[in-house]
């Protein structure tokens, strides 16, 4: 699997090699085959523009995930856009390290690519449970 990080109007983040190595583990544990994944780390304004243009939403968000995989295939491919501004603000709001919040948001996007949803209360609870599972696993394997 090729996991590529791109940065738009933000500073580069340290420690990405471990995340690059872990994302395929997450996919395999979810019984998916790793494909191509591009992660774009950007600022609020860049992600707001994407939200408006592609989803017709006029509000800030921490993440947008685009599934680029073939629905007939078990191979996971996609693009994940993460606003570092939202990540930092949410980290303060929830009293967690920004790096941990970034990992949670990234795993959240990866789980969306595996087919998990978060619109209903039950779906959201399952998504959070999965995020916590992969956060623990990621920090044990480091």
C-alpha positions in Angstrom: 0.0 0.0 0.0 1.1 3.5 -0.8 0.2 6.0 1.9 1.3 9.5 0.9 1.0 12.6 3.0 0.7 16.0 1.4 0.6 19.4 3.1 -1.2 22.5 1.9 -0.6 25.8 3.7 0.5 24.0 6.9 3.7 22.8 8.4 4.8 19.2 7.9 4.0 16.8 10.8 6.7 14.7 12.4 6.4 11.0 13.0 4.5 10.1 9.8 6.5 7.0 9.0 4.9 5.1 11.8 1.4 6.2 10.7 2.2 5.2 7.1 3.2 1.7 8.3 0.1 1.4 10.6 -2.7 2.3 8.1 -2.2 -0.9 6.1 -2.4 -2.9 9.4 -5.8 -1.2 10.1 -7.1 -2.1 6.7 -6.0 -5.7 7.0 -7.5 -6.1 10.4 -10.8 -4.8 8.9 -10.4 -7.5 6.2 -9.6 -5.0 3.4 -6.7 -5.0 1.0 -4.6 -1.9 1.1 -4.5 0.2 -2.1 -3.6 3.8 -2.6 -4.2 6.4 0.1 -3.5 10.1 -0.2 -3.8 12.2 3.0 -3.9 15.9 2.6 -3.2 17.9 5.7 -4.4 21.5 5.2 -5.9 24.5 6.9 -9.5 25.3 7.6 -10.0 27.5 4.6 -8.8 24.8 2.1 -11.0 22.2 3.6 -14.0 24.6 3.8 -13.6 25.1 0.0 -13.6 21.4 -0.6 -16.6 21.0 1.7 -18.5 23.7 -0.3 -17.4 22.5 -3.8 -17.9 18.8 -3.4 -20.4 18.3 -0.7 -22.4 21.5 -0.8 -21.7 22.1 2.9 -20.8 25.6 4.2 -19.1 24.8 7.5 -15.8 23.8 8.9 -15.0 20.2 9.5 -12.0 18.3 10.7 -12.0 15.6 8.0 -13.4 14.8 4.6 -12.9 11.3 3.1 -13.3 10.4 -0.5 -13.6 6.7 -1.3 -11.8 6.1 -4.6 -12.0 2.3 -4.5 -13.9 0.1 -6.8 -17.2 -1.0 -5.1 -16.8 -4.4 -6.6 -13.3 -4.8 -5.0 -12.0 -5.4 -1.5 -9.1 -3.0 -2.1 -9.3 0.2 -0.2 -8.2 3.4 -2.0 -9.1 7.0 -1.3 -8.2 10.5 -0.3 -8.5 11.9 3.2 -8.4 15.7 3.8 -7.7 16.8 7.4 -7.8 20.3 8.7 -5.0 20.7 11.2 -6.8 23.9 12.5 -9.8 21.8 13.5 -7.6 19.0 14.9 -5.7 21.5 17.1 -9.0 23.2 18.3 -10.6 19.8 19.1 -7.5 18.7 21.0 -7.8 21.7 23.2 -11.5 21.2 23.6 -11.1 17.6 24.6 -7.9 18.1 26.6 -5.8 15.7 24.6 -2.5 16.1 22.8 -2.8 17.4 19.2 -0.9 14.4 17.9 -3.4 12.0 19.5 -6.3 13.9 18.0 -4.6 13.8 14.6 -4.2 10.0 14.8 -7.9 9.7 15.9 -9.1 11.7 12.9 -6.8 9.8 10.5 -8.1 6.5 11.8 -11.6 7.8 11.5 -11.1 8.5 7.8 -9.5 5.1 7.3 -12.5 3.5 8.9 -14.8 5.4 6.6 -12.9 3.8 3.7 -13.6 0.4 5.3 -17.3 1.1 5.2 -18.0 2.5 8.7 -20.5 5.3 9.0 -21.1 7.9 11.7 -24.5 9.5 11.0 -26.6 7.6 13.5 -26.0 7.3 17.2 -25.3 3.6 17.0 -22.9 4.0 14.0 -21.1 6.9 15.8 -20.7 4.7 18.9 -19.2 1.9 16.8 -16.9 4.3 15.0 -15.6 5.7 18.3 -15.1 2.2 19.6 -13.0 1.3 16.5 -11.0 4.5 16.7 -10.1 3.8 20.4 -9.2 0.2 19.5 -6.8 1.3 16.7 -5.4 4.1 18.9 -4.5 1.6 21.6 -3.1 -0.8 19.0 -1.0 1.9 17.4 0.5 3.0 20.7 1.3 -0.5 21.7 3.1 -1.3 18.5 5.2 1.8 18.6 
